[in-house]
Amino acid sequence: MNIRSFQPKSFVSPVVQQLYIWWNWRTPSRYVGSVIISALLLSYQCVAQPIIHINTPQAAVSYRVMSDNGSFELLIEPQGVIRLNQLHHWRATITAVELGGAITASNDVNLINSDNVIVTGGMPKHGHGLPTQPNIGTIVKLRDNKVSFLIQGLKFQMFGPWVINISVTTAGDIVRFNFEIRP
Amino acid sequence: MRIKVSSYLSVVILLIILTLAGCNTKQELRWSERELNLINTLLLPDPNNPLERLTPVDHGNGVSMDRKAASLGQHLFFDPRLSGNGKVSCSSCHQPSRAFSDNEVVSQGMGVTAMHTPTIIGVATSPWLFWDGRADSLWSQALGPLENSVEHGANRVQLAHVIFNHYRKQYQEIFGPLPKILSDPNFVKLAMPLLDVNDASAQSITLAAAWHDLPQDHQRQINRVFANIGKSIAAYERMLMPTPSRFDRFATELARQQHSNLLTAQEQAGLKLFINDKQTQCLRCHNGPMFTNHDFQVTGIRPNPAKNTGRIAGVEVALRSEFNCAGIYSDTPQNCPELTFAKRGSRELKFAYKVPTLRNIGQTAPYMHNGSFSSLMAVLTYYNQAQPQLLQGSGQRTDLVHYDLQPLRLMPHQLKQLEAFLLTLNSAPADTNAWFKPPVLY
């Protein structure tokens, strides 16, 4: 159709006019383009990091997270029931990963004490940190490559995506535990 | 090629029909599973047991659940003898007929207060008290207004004498014997420490000098009576819990049978907006059965003339207070989790004020910590744009000031829906509840 000869009546809204023009100008390339975009969006959903859900009140679940550089694995065991707006503690167990059989600073759990484990976090989407200042309890050595301690004084005051970062400075490594608090 | 008029008309008519179908307000609203879960988190528990899911906290108060202490506290709450001029009681500003607020911008005690008086109904669930969070328990909060020169204008020695002269029997049944010094006619009648180092008024200096003259042991005995006054008042305030509102009855019916007409279509539309976590995000702060996360957030309202900086200063006052959970007048100094893990020194705390409850919000105008918004619609309009007043004309860099609000970006009719929903949060009147009225005198 020749667009220059298109003379709609003045009472038709510009939106309707535009829709009509698009419908008459549909081409294979527009279809292919929308299919490609849809496929990209769907595939992003599939390959995007699956987020852990904590559905409050949440009891008796544990979570395993690997550190960024693979130096250690963290097992997180919330103590008691996780409810919104209530202080609670997490038990954290660090298992050092043995790399090539050698003990280095990154996998020597004897170097870990409450001064070199740092807990930070918050809700990056909201631009705020944790509502409390959690601290690290006594570090207990369970095995040659395993220590355990309490992260005390955590509180979540909103639903939504949270991150808790546990960094072990002697290992030069950090665990980023991403999860979503849900009702 | 000419396009027929009838083709245009049919498209236009189709669009009009589709639009009108969406506007049908009589259509019953559908609730998704996530929305039902969110509504359930806001629900007040069983009316026969309102303390079941509402968790009152009062760290360090060993008598918070003692009925005799609550009864003594109720008498003290309504007693104007606990003031410098014999005319101001807690109920002067926390009036039962006004949901325990006073509907004033700021309040009139012995002087004019700096902040707006909030409701006390349900406040026992809050771990931190005062707008700036400078008290870590309900019992230590009660002590603040008693010695504040613009509120009760009393002092702790005077108040100990009031207990000795008028409440001796009731006090001793709960707390044991009163100090013998109070029965000594030569013992000072008025004294208290200097609470504000910048206060140079003659009266404060006189009271501070009289306090300084007391031996430390006498000071501690008076402090203990003073702390017990606070604990009694807090035990009473714990009895002031919200009763189910129209929203609660709607939510209960909705959970049972998936639909309810106990709220109008407009109010239900407002509820849908309230729990929408993409757009309004009200639940970020106003969550849980008390519609508050009890945390401190920056709403960007211009500070009151006293240049109060909010929680960043308030938390330090609480940590230093001799009447906090960790102090010698606390009954549980080993168990102070809120104090132990309190966030300090973060820029998120500057100008951050306590998130108030939304229950009974329709009865507690005006609004915000300085009472500067006269109506709910004024608050909603401010939140809709979310332009912080703090920064206007200050020349401050916006990236250095933390700010917690996101614009709602709602249409005017949606703001009205939200307002209509908020008005459904008023508690049913508790006429038969004796705690909500002045006590029968001993």
Interface residues (C-beta under 8 A of the other chain):
Chain A: M1 N2 S5 F6 Q7 P8 K9 V12 S13 V16 L19 Y20 T56 L84 N85 Q86 L87 H126 G127 H128 G129 L130 P131 T132 Q133 P134 N135 Q152 G153 K155 Q157 M158 F159 G160 R182 P183
Chain B: M1 R2 I3 V5 Y8 V11 V12 L15 R34 N37 L38 N40 T41 T55 D277 L283 R284 C285 N287 G288 N293 H294 D295 P337 E338 T340 F341 A342 K343 R344 S346 E348 H402 D404
